[in-house]
Amino acid sequence: MSPVPDQDPGSRALTPDETQRRRKRSIAIALVLGALVAIFYVLTIAKLGPQIMSRPL
């Protein structure tokens, strides 16, 4: 039985430039996802309209 290595044998350490690009890409994806959530929320509220507040409970 062989010991479990800390990292994959095929992986390598990222350079600072690669780390920075990965961080920027992650931030861009998060912003796009947040914008989509906001768009869906606004569209849902607009589709329901003001009648949603006057419905019987």
N, C-alpha and C positions, 0 to 999 in steps of 0.2 A: 504494500500500500504506500503510495507516494504522498508526501505532504502537499497540502493545498497551497498554491502560490497566491500571493497578495494581488497580483494582476494577471491578466491574460498574457500568454507568451507573445502574442502578436501585437499587443498594445504598446504605445510609446508615450512618453511625456509630451504634452502640448507646449508649443513655444508660446511666449507671451503674446505674440501677434495673433496666433490661432485662438488663444483664450479670449482675447479682446473681441475678435470677430464673432466667436460663439456667443459671447455676452450680448453684443449688439443685435445679433440675429434673434436671440431669445427675447430681448426687449421689444423688438419689432413684432414678433409673433404675439407677444402679450398685448401690445397696443392694438393690433388688428383684432384679436379675440375680444378685447374689451369694447372696441367700437362695434363689433357685430352684436354683442350682448345689448349695448345701448340702443342700437337700431331696432333690434327685435322688441325690446321693451317699449320703445316709443311707438312702434307700429301696432303693438298689441293694445296699448292704451288708446291710440287713435281709432283703432278698429272697434273697440268696445264703446267708445263715445261717452258722452255725459250721462246717458241713461243708466249706466252701471251704478251711479250713486242714488238713483230713485227707485231701485228695485225693492220688492218686499223681502224681508228677511225671514 
